[in-house]
Amino acid sequence: MVGFKATDVPPTATVKFLGAGTAACIADLITFPLDTAKVRLQIQGERQGPVRAAASTQYRGVLGTILTMVRTE
């Protein structure tokens, strides 16, 4: 066969576009729950004083927060 080998053929624009879209979706699926858990940990107990906040802690750590979100929502 004359020309390019199968490994030398550059991807088409369509393949690049679909690959970039898929990568963005996967990144969003991973980072969105982590960011939500981070924010919930940061704001928990903000309305109450520091003594009450320690007694009514709903979330404990990132994994515990994500598991609580999965169970309740």
PyMOL Python script that loads the backbone (N, CA, C, O; Angstrom):
from pymol import cmd

cmd.read_pdbstr("""\
ATOM      1  N   MET A   1       0.842  -1.163   0.000  1.00  0.00           N
ATOM      2  CA  MET A   1       0.000   0.000   0.000  1.00  0.00           C
ATOM      3  C   MET A   1       0.898   1.240   0.000  1.00  0.00           C
ATOM      4  O   MET A   1       1.875   1.308   0.746  1.00  0.00           O
ATOM      5  N   VAL A   2       0.571   2.181  -0.810  1.00  0.00           N
ATOM      6  CA  VAL A   2       1.364   3.393  -0.941  1.00  0.00           C
ATOM      7  C   VAL A   2       0.763   4.475  -0.058  1.00  0.00           C
ATOM      8  O   VAL A   2      -0.460   4.594   0.024  1.00  0.00           O
ATOM      9  N   GLY A   3       1.593   5.259   0.596  1.00  0.00           N
ATOM     10  CA  GLY A   3       1.091   6.369   1.397  1.00  0.00           C
ATOM     11  C   GLY A   3       1.304   6.140   2.876  1.00  0.00           C
ATOM     12  O   GLY A   3       2.339   5.632   3.308  1.00  0.00           O
ATOM     13  N   PHE A   4       0.302   6.526   3.639  1.00  0.00           N
ATOM     14  CA  PHE A   4       0.388   6.442   5.102  1.00  0.00           C
ATOM     15  C   PHE A   4       0.141   5.030   5.609  1.00  0.00           C
ATOM     16  O   PHE A   4      -0.622   4.264   5.019  1.00  0.00           O
ATOM     17  N   LYS A   5       0.794   4.704   6.703  1.00  0.00           N
ATOM     18  CA  LYS A   5       0.451   3.491   7.444  1.00  0.00           C
ATOM     19  C   LYS A   5      -0.742   3.830   8.327  1.00  0.00           C
ATOM     20  O   LYS A   5      -1.055   5.007   8.506  1.00  0.00           O
ATOM     21  N   ALA A   6      -1.399   2.849   8.870  1.00  0.00           N
ATOM     22  CA  ALA A   6      -2.573   3.082   9.718  1.00  0.00           C
ATOM     23  C   ALA A   6      -2.215   3.914  10.950  1.00  0.00           C
ATOM     24  O   ALA A   6      -3.042   4.683  11.441  1.00  0.00           O
ATOM     25  N   THR A   7      -1.000   3.766  11.446  1.00  0.00           N
ATOM     26  CA  THR A   7      -0.608   4.517  12.643  1.00  0.00           C
ATOM     27  C   THR A   7      -0.175   5.944  12.319  1.00  0.00           C
ATOM     28  O   THR A   7      -0.074   6.778  13.219  1.00  0.00           O
ATOM     29  N   ASP A   8       0.080   6.235  11.045  1.00  0.00           N
ATOM     30  CA  ASP A   8       0.528   7.565  10.644  1.00  0.00           C
ATOM     31  C   ASP A   8      -0.611   8.498  10.247  1.00  0.00           C
ATOM     32  O   ASP A   8      -0.377   9.690  10.048  1.00  0.00           O
ATOM     33  N   VAL A   9      -1.829   7.994  10.125  1.00  0.00           N
ATOM     34  CA  VAL A   9      -2.951   8.816   9.679  1.00  0.00           C
ATOM     35  C   VAL A   9      -3.417   9.694  10.835  1.00  0.00           C
ATOM     36  O   VAL A   9      -3.782   9.186  11.895  1.00  0.00           O
ATOM     37  N   PRO A  10      -3.405  11.010  10.632  1.00  0.00           N
ATOM     38  CA  PRO A  10      -3.870  11.894  11.715  1.00  0.00           C
ATOM     39  C   PRO A  10      -5.395  11.811  11.862  1.00  0.00           C
ATOM     40  O   PRO A  10      -6.096  11.553  10.883  1.00  0.00           O
ATOM     41  N   PRO A  11      -5.910  12.029  13.077  1.00  0.00           N
ATOM     42  CA  PRO A  11      -7.362  11.971  13.276  1.00  0.00           C
ATOM     43  C   PRO A  11      -8.057  13.117  12.548  1.00  0.00           C
ATOM     44  O   PRO A  11      -7.501  14.203  12.387  1.00  0.00           O
ATOM     45  N   THR A  12      -9.270  12.853  12.118  1.00  0.00           N
ATOM     46  CA  THR A  12     -10.028  13.889  11.414  1.00  0.00           C
ATOM     47  C   THR A  12     -10.552  14.911  12.419  1.00  0.00           C
ATOM     48  O   THR A  12     -10.473  14.704  13.630  1.00  0.00           O
ATOM     49  N   ALA A  13     -11.084  16.008  11.905  1.00  0.00           N
ATOM     50  CA  ALA A  13     -11.628  17.054  12.768  1.00  0.00           C
ATOM     51  C   ALA A  13     -12.825  16.532  13.564  1.00  0.00           C
ATOM     52  O   ALA A  13     -13.019  16.920  14.716  1.00  0.00           O
ATOM     53  N   THR A  14     -13.621  15.664  12.962  1.00  0.00           N
ATOM     54  CA  THR A  14     -14.784  15.090  13.655  1.00  0.00           C
ATOM     55  C   THR A  14     -14.343  14.236  14.834  1.00  0.00           C
ATOM     56  O   THR A  14     -14.927  14.316  15.914  1.00  0.00           O
ATOM     57  N   VAL A  15     -13.325  13.426  14.633  1.00  0.00           N
ATOM     58  CA  VAL A  15     -12.815  12.576  15.721  1.00  0.00           C
ATOM     59  C   VAL A  15     -12.238  13.434  16.836  1.00  0.00           C
ATOM     60  O   VAL A  15     -12.438  13.131  18.012  1.00  0.00           O
ATOM     61  N   LYS A  16     -11.527  14.495  16.488  1.00  0.00           N
ATOM     62  CA  LYS A  16     -10.975  15.401  17.499  1.00  0.00           C
ATOM     63  C   LYS A  16     -12.095  16.084  18.288  1.00  0.00           C
ATOM     64  O   LYS A  16     -12.017  16.203  19.511  1.00  0.00           O
ATOM     65  N   PHE A  17     -13.129  16.530  17.583  1.00  0.00           N
ATOM     66  CA  PHE A  17     -14.254  17.213  18.223  1.00  0.00           C
ATOM     67  C   PHE A  17     -14.991  16.268  19.176  1.00  0.00           C
ATOM     68  O   PHE A  17     -15.295  16.643  20.309  1.00  0.00           O
ATOM     69  N   LEU A  18     -15.278  15.048  18.724  1.00  0.00           N
ATOM     70  CA  LEU A  18     -15.966  14.080  19.585  1.00  0.00           C
ATOM     71  C   LEU A  18     -15.099  13.664  20.777  1.00  0.00           C
ATOM     72  O   LEU A  18     -15.609  13.468  21.880  1.00  0.00           O
ATOM     73  N   GLY A  19     -13.809  13.532  20.552  1.00  0.00           N
ATOM     74  CA  GLY A  19     -12.900  13.189  21.647  1.00  0.00           C
ATOM     75  C   GLY A  19     -12.831  14.289  22.701  1.00  0.00           C
ATOM     76  O   GLY A  19     -12.821  14.013  23.900  1.00  0.00           O
ATOM     77  N   ALA A  20     -12.784  15.534  22.243  1.00  0.00           N
ATOM     78  CA  ALA A  20     -12.747  16.659  23.186  1.00  0.00           C
ATOM     79  C   ALA A  20     -14.056  16.761  23.958  1.00  0.00           C
ATOM     80  O   ALA A  20     -14.044  17.034  25.158  1.00  0.00           O
ATOM     81  N   GLY A  21     -15.182  16.548  23.287  1.00  0.00           N
ATOM     82  CA  GLY A  21     -16.481  16.590  23.964  1.00  0.00           C
ATOM     83  C   GLY A  21     -16.625  15.491  24.993  1.00  0.00           C
ATOM     84  O   GLY A  21     -17.134  15.723  26.090  1.00  0.00           O
ATOM     85  N   THR A  22     -16.177  14.292  24.643  1.00  0.00           N
ATOM     86  CA  THR A  22     -16.233  13.169  25.584  1.00  0.00           C
ATOM     87  C   THR A  22     -15.338  13.425  26.790  1.00  0.00           C
ATOM     88  O   THR A  22     -15.736  13.143  27.920  1.00  0.00           O
ATOM     89  N   ALA A  23     -14.147  13.950  26.574  1.00  0.00           N
ATOM     90  CA  ALA A  23     -13.232  14.249  27.679  1.00  0.00           C
ATOM     91  C   ALA A  23     -13.820  15.304  28.607  1.00  0.00           C
ATOM     92  O   ALA A  23     -13.685  15.203  29.827  1.00  0.00           O
ATOM     93  N   ALA A  24     -14.474  16.318  28.037  1.00  0.00           N
ATOM     94  CA  ALA A  24     -15.082  17.367  28.856  1.00  0.00           C
ATOM     95  C   ALA A  24     -16.228  16.808  29.694  1.00  0.00           C
ATOM     96  O   ALA A  24     -16.382  17.181  30.857  1.00  0.00           O
ATOM     97  N   CYS A  25     -17.028  15.924  29.118  1.00  0.00           N
ATOM     98  CA  CYS A  25     -18.136  15.315  29.869  1.00  0.00           C
ATOM     99  C   CYS A  25     -17.626  14.456  31.025  1.00  0.00           C
ATOM    100  O   CYS A  25     -18.167  14.513  32.129  1.00  0.00           O
ATOM    101  N   ILE A  26     -16.600  13.672  30.776  1.00  0.00           N
ATOM    102  CA  ILE A  26     -16.040  12.824  31.826  1.00  0.00           C
ATOM    103  C   ILE A  26     -15.428  13.677  32.931  1.00  0.00           C
ATOM    104  O   ILE A  26     -15.603  13.378  34.113  1.00  0.00           O
ATOM    105  N   ALA A  27     -14.716  14.731  32.561  1.00  0.00           N
ATOM    106  CA  ALA A  27     -14.129  15.619  33.563  1.00  0.00           C
ATOM    107  C   ALA A  27     -15.214  16.273  34.410  1.00  0.00           C
ATOM    108  O   ALA A  27     -15.055  16.407  35.624  1.00  0.00           O
ATOM    109  N   ASP A  28     -16.308  16.680  33.785  1.00  0.00           N
ATOM    110  CA  ASP A  28     -17.403  17.314  34.523  1.00  0.00           C
ATOM    111  C   ASP A  28     -18.099  16.323  35.453  1.00  0.00           C
ATOM    112  O   ASP A  28     -18.501  16.688  36.558  1.00  0.00           O
ATOM    113  N   LEU A  29     -18.241  15.078  35.015  1.00  0.00           N
ATOM    114  CA  LEU A  29     -18.866  14.058  35.862  1.00  0.00           C
ATOM    115  C   LEU A  29     -18.037  13.771  37.112  1.00  0.00           C
ATOM    116  O   LEU A  29     -18.590  13.389  38.144  1.00  0.00           O
ATOM    117  N   ILE A  30     -16.736  13.950  37.033  1.00  0.00           N
ATOM    118  CA  ILE A  30     -15.868  13.699  38.183  1.00  0.00           C
ATOM    119  C   ILE A  30     -15.743  14.932  39.069  1.00  0.00           C
ATOM    120  O   ILE A  30     -15.802  14.819  40.293  1.00  0.00           O
ATOM    121  N   THR A  31     -15.572  16.104  38.471  1.00  0.00           N
ATOM    122  CA  THR A  31     -15.294  17.288  39.276  1.00  0.00           C
ATOM    123  C   THR A  31     -16.535  17.903  39.912  1.00  0.00           C
ATOM    124  O   THR A  31     -16.426  18.504  40.981  1.00  0.00           O
ATOM    125  N   PHE A  32     -17.703  17.778  39.302  1.00  0.00           N
ATOM    126  CA  PHE A  32     -18.898  18.410  39.859  1.00  0.00           C
ATOM    127  C   PHE A  32     -19.265  17.851  41.240  1.00  0.00           C
ATOM    128  O   PHE A  32     -19.511  18.639  42.153  1.00  0.00           O
ATOM    129  N   PRO A  33     -19.314  16.518  41.432  1.00  0.00           N
ATOM    130  CA  PRO A  33     -19.604  16.020  42.789  1.00  0.00           C
ATOM    131  C   PRO A  33     -18.539  16.405  43.809  1.00  0.00           C
ATOM    132  O   PRO A  33     -18.863  16.681  44.963  1.00  0.00           O
ATOM    133  N   LEU A  34     -17.280  16.427  43.400  1.00  0.00           N
ATOM    134  CA  LEU A  34     -16.222  16.818  44.334  1.00  0.00           C
ATOM    135  C   LEU A  34     -16.357  18.278  44.737  1.00  0.00           C
ATOM    136  O   LEU A  34     -16.167  18.617  45.905  1.00  0.00           O
ATOM    137  N   ASP A  35     -16.678  19.138  43.792  1.00  0.00           N
ATOM    138  CA  ASP A  35     -16.838  20.554  44.101  1.00  0.00           C
ATOM    139  C   ASP A  35     -18.063  20.778  44.983  1.00  0.00           C
ATOM    140  O   ASP A  35     -18.019  21.596  45.902  1.00  0.00           O
ATOM    141  N   THR A  36     -19.150  20.067  44.718  1.00  0.00           N
ATOM    142  CA  THR A  36     -20.345  20.183  45.548  1.00  0.00           C
ATOM    143  C   THR A  36     -20.055  19.742  46.979  1.00  0.00           C
ATOM    144  O   THR A  36     -20.485  20.396  47.930  1.00  0.00           O
ATOM    145  N   ALA A  37     -19.330  18.639  47.135  1.00  0.00           N
ATOM    146  CA  ALA A  37     -18.966  18.161  48.472  1.00  0.00           C
ATOM    147  C   ALA A  37     -18.080  19.179  49.182  1.00  0.00           C
ATOM    148  O   ALA A  37     -18.256  19.422  50.376  1.00  0.00           O
ATOM    149  N   LYS A  38     -17.136  19.774  48.466  1.00  0.00           N
ATOM    150  CA  LYS A  38     -16.242  20.771  49.062  1.00  0.00           C
ATOM    151  C   LYS A  38     -17.033  21.965  49.581  1.00  0.00           C
ATOM    152  O   LYS A  38     -16.791  22.438  50.691  1.00  0.00           O
ATOM    153  N   VAL A  39     -17.972  22.449  48.786  1.00  0.00           N
ATOM    154  CA  VAL A  39     -18.757  23.615  49.186  1.00  0.00           C
ATOM    155  C   VAL A  39     -19.636  23.277  50.383  1.00  0.00           C
ATOM    156  O   VAL A  39     -19.761  24.087  51.302  1.00  0.00           O
ATOM    157  N   ARG A  40     -20.241  22.105  50.388  1.00  0.00           N
ATOM    158  CA  ARG A  40     -21.097  21.724  51.527  1.00  0.00           C
ATOM    159  C   ARG A  40     -20.285  21.597  52.809  1.00  0.00           C
ATOM    160  O   ARG A  40     -20.762  21.961  53.884  1.00  0.00           O
ATOM    161  N   LEU A  41     -19.062  21.085  52.704  1.00  0.00           N
ATOM    162  CA  LEU A  41     -18.202  21.019  53.887  1.00  0.00           C
ATOM    163  C   LEU A  41     -17.813  22.412  54.368  1.00  0.00           C
ATOM    164  O   LEU A  41     -17.702  22.651  55.570  1.00  0.00           O
ATOM    165  N   GLN A  42     -17.609  23.325  53.434  1.00  0.00           N
ATOM    166  CA  GLN A  42     -17.205  24.670  53.807  1.00  0.00           C
ATOM    167  C   GLN A  42     -18.328  25.445  54.490  1.00  0.00           C
ATOM    168  O   GLN A  42     -18.070  26.218  55.412  1.00  0.00           O
ATOM    169  N   ILE A  43     -19.571  25.248  54.051  1.00  0.00           N
ATOM    170  CA  ILE A  43     -20.654  26.076  54.573  1.00  0.00           C
ATOM    171  C   ILE A  43     -21.423  25.425  55.715  1.00  0.00           C
ATOM    172  O   ILE A  43     -22.282  26.070  56.316  1.00  0.00           O
ATOM    173  N   GLN A  44     -21.138  24.168  56.029  1.00  0.00           N
ATOM    174  CA  GLN A  44     -21.902  23.535  57.102  1.00  0.00           C
ATOM    175  C   GLN A  44     -21.617  24.234  58.434  1.00  0.00           C
ATOM    176  O   GLN A  44     -20.467  24.502  58.780  1.00  0.00           O
ATOM    177  N   GLY A  45     -22.656  24.509  59.143  1.00  0.00           N
ATOM    178  CA  GLY A  45     -22.523  25.152  60.436  1.00  0.00           C
ATOM    179  C   GLY A  45     -22.268  26.634  60.376  1.00  0.00           C
ATOM    180  O   GLY A  45     -21.935  27.232  61.399  1.00  0.00           O
ATOM    181  N   GLU A  46     -22.409  27.252  59.228  1.00  0.00           N
ATOM    182  CA  GLU A  46     -22.119  28.671  59.106  1.00  0.00           C
ATOM    183  C   GLU A  46     -23.156  29.535  59.824  1.00  0.00           C
ATOM    184  O   GLU A  46     -22.809  30.588  60.358  1.00  0.00           O
ATOM    185  N   ARG A  47     -24.397  29.117  59.847  1.00  0.00           N
ATOM    186  CA  ARG A  47     -25.448  29.903  60.491  1.00  0.00           C
ATOM    187  C   ARG A  47     -25.379  29.807  62.011  1.00  0.00           C
ATOM    188  O   ARG A  47     -25.785  30.732  62.714  1.00  0.00           O
ATOM    189  N   GLN A  48     -24.878  28.716  62.503  1.00  0.00           N
ATOM    190  CA  GLN A  48     -24.826  28.504  63.951  1.00  0.00           C
ATOM    191  C   GLN A  48     -23.468  28.942  64.477  1.00  0.00           C
ATOM    192  O   GLN A  48     -22.535  29.185  63.712  1.00  0.00           O
ATOM    193  N   GLY A  49     -23.378  29.036  65.783  1.00  0.00           N
ATOM    194  CA  GLY A  49     -22.101  29.367  66.398  1.00  0.00           C
ATOM    195  C   GLY A  49     -21.157  28.177  66.332  1.00  0.00           C
ATOM    196  O   GLY A  49     -21.585  27.085  65.958  1.00  0.00           O
ATOM    197  N   PRO A  50     -19.890  28.352  66.682  1.00  0.00           N
ATOM    198  CA  PRO A  50     -18.917  27.267  66.587  1.00  0.00           C
ATOM    199  C   PRO A  50     -19.217  26.101  67.524  1.00  0.00           C
ATOM    200  O   PRO A  50     -18.878  24.961  67.206  1.00  0.00           O
ATOM    201  N   VAL A  51     -19.839  26.356  68.661  1.00  0.00           N
ATOM    202  CA  VAL A  51     -20.144  25.268  69.591  1.00  0.00           C
ATOM    203  C   VAL A  51     -21.256  24.394  69.029  1.00  0.00           C
ATOM    204  O   VAL A  51     -21.157  23.168  69.061  1.00  0.00           O
ATOM    205  N   ARG A  52     -22.308  25.010  68.516  1.00  0.00           N
ATOM    206  CA  ARG A  52     -23.411  24.254  67.926  1.00  0.00           C
ATOM    207  C   ARG A  52     -22.993  23.549  66.647  1.00  0.00           C
ATOM    208  O   ARG A  52     -23.472  22.451  66.363  1.00  0.00           O
ATOM    209  N   ALA A  53     -22.113  24.158  65.874  1.00  0.00           N
ATOM    210  CA  ALA A  53     -21.688  23.570  64.602  1.00  0.00           C
ATOM    211  C   ALA A  53     -21.005  22.228  64.818  1.00  0.00           C
ATOM    212  O   ALA A  53     -21.208  21.298  64.037  1.00  0.00           O
ATOM    213  N   ALA A  54     -20.207  22.117  65.859  1.00  0.00           N
ATOM    214  CA  ALA A  54     -19.518  20.854  66.130  1.00  0.00           C
ATOM    215  C   ALA A  54     -20.508  19.770  66.538  1.00  0.00           C
ATOM    216  O   ALA A  54     -20.307  18.599  66.215  1.00  0.00           O
ATOM    217  N   ALA A  55     -21.564  20.140  67.237  1.00  0.00           N
ATOM    218  CA  ALA A  55     -22.543  19.155  67.691  1.00  0.00           C
ATOM    219  C   ALA A  55     -23.462  18.686  66.569  1.00  0.00           C
ATOM    220  O   ALA A  55     -23.928  17.547  66.599  1.00  0.00           O
ATOM    221  N   SER A  56     -23.731  19.530  65.586  1.00  0.00           N
ATOM    222  CA  SER A  56     -24.678  19.162  64.534  1.00  0.00           C
ATOM    223  C   SER A  56     -23.992  18.949  63.190  1.00  0.00           C
ATOM    224  O   SER A  56     -24.545  19.309  62.151  1.00  0.00           O
ATOM    225  N   THR A  57     -22.801  18.372  63.199  1.00  0.00           N
ATOM    226  CA  THR A  57     -22.075  18.136  61.962  1.00  0.00           C
ATOM    227  C   THR A  57     -22.796  17.065  61.153  1.00  0.00           C
ATOM    228  O   THR A  57     -22.976  15.937  61.611  1.00  0.00           O
ATOM    229  N   GLN A  58     -23.206  17.438  59.934  1.00  0.00           N
ATOM    230  CA  GLN A  58     -23.913  16.500  59.077  1.00  0.00           C
ATOM    231  C   GLN A  58     -22.940  15.743  58.175  1.00  0.00           C
ATOM    232  O   GLN A  58     -23.124  14.554  57.913  1.00  0.00           O
ATOM    233  N   TYR A  59     -21.919  16.427  57.709  1.00  0.00           N
ATOM    234  CA  TYR A  59     -20.978  15.833  56.774  1.00  0.00           C
ATOM    235  C   TYR A  59     -19.628  15.633  57.452  1.00  0.00           C
ATOM    236  O   TYR A  59     -19.156  16.500  58.187  1.00  0.00           O
ATOM    237  N   ARG A  60     -19.015  14.486  57.198  1.00  0.00           N
ATOM    238  CA  ARG A  60     -17.697  14.192  57.755  1.00  0.00           C
ATOM    239  C   ARG A  60     -16.775  13.738  56.629  1.00  0.00           C
ATOM    240  O   ARG A  60     -16.829  12.582  56.208  1.00  0.00           O
ATOM    241  N   GLY A  61     -15.947  14.626  56.152  1.00  0.00           N
ATOM    242  CA  GLY A  61     -14.998  14.311  55.095  1.00  0.00           C
ATOM    243  C   GLY A  61     -15.631  14.302  53.719  1.00  0.00           C
ATOM    244  O   GLY A  61     -16.855  14.324  53.584  1.00  0.00           O
ATOM    245  N   VAL A  62     -14.788  14.270  52.699  1.00  0.00           N
ATOM    246  CA  VAL A  62     -15.268  14.344  51.321  1.00  0.00           C
ATOM    247  C   VAL A  62     -16.041  13.084  50.950  1.00  0.00           C
ATOM    248  O   VAL A  62     -17.130  13.172  50.382  1.00  0.00           O
ATOM    249  N   LEU A  63     -15.497  11.923  51.262  1.00  0.00           N
ATOM    250  CA  LEU A  63     -16.177  10.678  50.913  1.00  0.00           C
ATOM    251  C   LEU A  63     -17.499  10.543  51.667  1.00  0.00           C
ATOM    252  O   LEU A  63     -18.504  10.130  51.088  1.00  0.00           O
ATOM    253  N   GLY A  64     -17.501  10.886  52.944  1.00  0.00           N
ATOM    254  CA  GLY A  64     -18.741  10.846  53.717  1.00  0.00           C
ATOM    255  C   GLY A  64     -19.785  11.808  53.185  1.00  0.00           C
ATOM    256  O   GLY A  64     -20.977  11.501  53.185  1.00  0.00           O
ATOM    257  N   THR A  65     -19.342  12.970  52.734  1.00  0.00           N
ATOM    258  CA  THR A  65     -20.259  13.949  52.160  1.00  0.00           C
ATOM    259  C   THR A  65     -20.854  13.421  50.857  1.00  0.00           C
ATOM    260  O   THR A  65     -22.057  13.551  50.630  1.00  0.00           O
ATOM    261  N   ILE A  66     -20.031  12.831  50.007  1.00  0.00           N
ATOM    262  CA  ILE A  66     -20.535  12.286  48.745  1.00  0.00           C
ATOM    263  C   ILE A  66     -21.498  11.136  49.010  1.00  0.00           C
ATOM    264  O   ILE A  66     -22.533  11.036  48.351  1.00  0.00           O
ATOM    265  N   LEU A  67     -21.174  10.272  49.959  1.00  0.00           N
ATOM    266  CA  LEU A  67     -22.085   9.161  50.283  1.00  0.00           C
ATOM    267  C   LEU A  67     -23.413   9.680  50.846  1.00  0.00           C
ATOM    268  O   LEU A  67     -24.470   9.138  50.523  1.00  0.00           O
ATOM    269  N   THR A  68     -23.371  10.712  51.672  1.00  0.00           N
ATOM    270  CA  THR A  68     -24.602  11.313  52.196  1.00  0.00           C
ATOM    271  C   THR A  68     -25.420  11.925  51.073  1.00  0.00           C
ATOM    272  O   THR A  68     -26.645  11.798  51.059  1.00  0.00           O
ATOM    273  N   MET A  69     -24.763  12.585  50.137  1.00  0.00           N
ATOM    274  CA  MET A  69     -25.472  13.169  48.999  1.00  0.00           C
ATOM    275  C   MET A  69     -26.131  12.082  48.158  1.00  0.00           C
ATOM    276  O   MET A  69     -27.258  12.261  47.698  1.00  0.00           O
ATOM    277  N   VAL A  70     -25.455  10.974  47.952  1.00  0.00           N
ATOM    278  CA  VAL A  70     -26.014   9.859  47.152  1.00  0.00           C
ATOM    279  C   VAL A  70     -27.216   9.261  47.860  1.00  0.00           C
ATOM    280  O   VAL A  70     -28.231   8.967  47.229  1.00  0.00           O
ATOM    281  N   ARG A  71     -27.103   9.079  49.179  1.00  0.00           N
ATOM    282  CA  ARG A  71     -28.208   8.473  49.932  1.00  0.00           C
ATOM    283  C   ARG A  71     -29.430   9.375  50.012  1.00  0.00           C
ATOM    284  O   ARG A  71     -30.556   8.889  49.897  1.00  0.00           O
ATOM    285  N   THR A  72     -29.241  10.665  50.204  1.00  0.00           N
ATOM    286  CA  THR A  72     -30.362  11.561  50.440  1.00  0.00           C
ATOM    287  C   THR A  72     -30.915  12.216  49.191  1.00  0.00           C
ATOM    288  O   THR A  72     -32.071  12.640  49.176  1.00  0.00           O
ATOM    289  N   GLU A  73     -30.128  12.303  48.164  1.00  0.00           N
ATOM    290  CA  GLU A  73     -30.591  12.992  46.956  1.00  0.00           C
ATOM    291  C   GLU A  73     -30.672  12.028  45.817  1.00  0.00           C
ATOM    292  O   GLU A  73     -31.042  12.412  44.708  1.00  0.00           O
TER     293      GLU A  73
END
""", "prot")
cmd.dss("prot")
cmd.show_as("cartoon", "prot")
cmd.util.cbc("prot")
cmd.orient("prot")
